Structure formats: structure tokens, C-alpha cells
Amino acid sequence: MFNSLSFRAMEKSLDALWIKQNTIVHNIANVETPGFKAKEVTFQDILEGVRMDEGGRRYDFKATIKTDENTVMRPDGNNVDIDKENIELMNTYFQTVALYQKVSGQISDMRYVIGQAFK
């Protein structure tokens, strides 16, 4: 079960969401830093790392953190949009909760199956 493709995908997705959350928090912490440029991690960039190999499908997740050098939000060069960052933080939170619930559901199903085997 823990080596299944779906479980590994959920595990790696949680890792990716953790990276995204840390990047967003870093941006928020630097909202007042002159010249700071916001960084971004997109979940799609991580999911595009899916590859086919000899043994079937394998998830190869790699987070790419990009710096937005093209925009400016303030006269001092800082480009952190606090509203956008807060929305992204909440979206990341909801995605994380949904994945934790899915993982928990799979573990509960496995517990049930194991419990039925010993009756």
C-alpha cells in the first residue's frame, strides 16, 4: 500500500505543498523588505515531472521555485502582493487538508481490511 503509485503521489504532493507553503510564508515575511522579489512554486510545475519508465509509471516530483523579476508593487522595488500571497496560502492549506484526509482514508481502509482478515 505504501509503495502504490497513488500513495506515493499523495506523499510527494504533500512534500510539494510544504515547499509551496514555505515559499509563500517567506514572501509574506519579506513584504516590507526593499527590493525583495517574490518567489513562486506552482503545483503544476511539480506534477509535470511524471515520467514513464520500464517498470510502469513513476512520479518524479521536482519543485521549481521561480523569482518574479518582472513586476513591482512598491516604489522600493518590492513586488510582494500580500493579498495574493494570503489567498495562495489558504489554497495551499485546503489542498494539504484534502490530501491528509485522503491519506487517512486509505489507512483506515487498510485497517478495516486487516481487521476483517483476523476475524
WOMOJO-V185822 format. One record per backbone hydrogen bond with DSSP energy under -0.5 kcal/mol. CO is the residue of the C=O (numbers start at 1). NH is the residue of the N-H. E is the energy in kcal/mol with one decimal. If there is no record, write none. Layout:
# WOMOJO-V185822
((CO,NH,E) (CO,NH,E))
This chain:
# WOMOJO-V185822
((1,4,-1.3) (4,8,-2.6) (5,9,-2.2) (6,10,-2.2) (7,11,-2.6) (8,12,-2.8) (9,13,-2.2) (10,14,-2.3) (11,15,-1.9) (12,16,-2.3) (13,17,-2.6) (14,18,-1.9) (15,19,-1.9) (16,20,-2.5) (17,21,-2.8) (18,22,-2.4) (19,23,-2.1) (20,24,-2.4) (21,25,-2.5) (22,26,-2.1) (23,27,-2.1) (24,28,-2.5) (25,29,-2.5) (26,30,-1.0) (27,30,-0.6) (28,31,-1.5) (30,33,-1.5) (32,34,-0.6) (33,36,-1.8) (36,79,-1.7) (38,68,-2.8) (40,66,-2.6) (42,46,-1.1) (43,47,-2.3) (44,48,-1.9) (46,49,-1.4) (47,50,-1.2) (49,60,-0.5) (51,58,-2.0) (53,56,-1.8) (56,53,-2.2) (58,51,-1.9) (58,60,-0.6) (59,61,-0.5) (63,65,-0.6) (64,42,-0.5) (64,66,-0.6) (66,40,-2.6) (67,69,-1.1) (74,77,-1.8) (76,35,-0.6) (78,73,-2.2) (78,74,-1.7) (79,81,-0.5) (80,82,-0.9) (81,85,-2.5) (82,86,-2.3) (83,87,-2.2) (84,88,-2.5) (85,89,-2.3) (86,90,-2.0) (87,91,-2.5) (88,92,-2.5) (89,93,-2.1) (90,94,-2.5) (91,95,-2.3) (92,96,-2.3) (93,97,-2.5) (94,98,-2.3) (95,99,-2.2) (96,100,-2.6) (97,101,-2.3) (98,102,-1.9) (99,103,-2.7) (100,104,-2.7) (101,105,-2.2) (102,106,-2.1) (103,107,-2.2) (104,108,-2.5) (105,109,-2.3) (106,110,-2.1) (107,111,-2.3) (108,112,-2.2) (109,113,-2.4) (110,114,-2.5) (111,115,-2.6) (112,116,-2.3) (113,117,-1.6) (114,118,-1.0) (116,119,-1.1))
